[in-house]
Amino acid sequence: ILNVEQSPQSLHVQEGDSTNFTCSFPSSNFYALHWYRWETAKSPEALFVMTLNGDEKKKGRISATLNTKEGYSYLYIKGSQPEDSATYLCASKAAGNKLTFGGGTRVLVKP
Amino acid sequence: EAGVAQSPRYKIIEKRQSVAFWCNPISGHATLYWYQQILGQGPKLLIQFQNNGVVDDSQLPKDRFSAERLKGVDSTLKIQPAKLEDSAVYLCASSTLQGNSYEQYFGPGTRLTVT
């Protein structure tokens, strides 16, 4: 994998349902994996910074896992709520603190 | 703690016109970044400053884009002349220098539409 890729590009979730999506990144020269939530007309908000293989982080109903050997991270939303509607961005960090972003997964939670 | 401030929030210009964006980073953050986010794509780094020096501008289209960070605090990004493909959200971010996992904090962005 040469670039950071996210899938799916978008998904619709029924309120109360759980969902997850993927970020794939180059496993060589890996320093850290960042997840951001970006709501329309607001600043991207940092969710997680993950550095170690096997890392799992949780913030409320949102959690993430990291596999640096195979180059992927999953983000999970448990019991989705309308306020979870946003674009979720992942970014891989290489040397020099340079972030390379994926295209994002746009989540729409329907009441 | 105040966040990263950007202005204007929205700008509409015609092609071949000039435009400038302003960013005020979080106080004490030595590193400042400008990103371009085209609809449907992830943010792309245009330029990274360390204090008032440029660290990385490899993806900045230097024939039309310029950026400066005088005194190592505020920064401006200019496009002259603008093209239709410059329509995007321009994000400014800042960070400190503490370790490999230090966060970048983003402003709300400037949405530029070139007609």
Interface residues (C-beta under 8 A of the other chain):
Chain A: V4 Q6 Q9 Y31 A32 H34 Y36 A41 K42 S43 P44 E45 A46 V49 T51 L89 A91 K93 G96 N97 K98 L99 T100 F101 G102 G103 G104
Chain B: G3 V4 T31 Y35 G40 Q41 G42 P43 K44 L45 Q48 V55 D56 L91 S95 N100 S101 Y102 E103 Q104 Y105 F106 G107 P108 G109
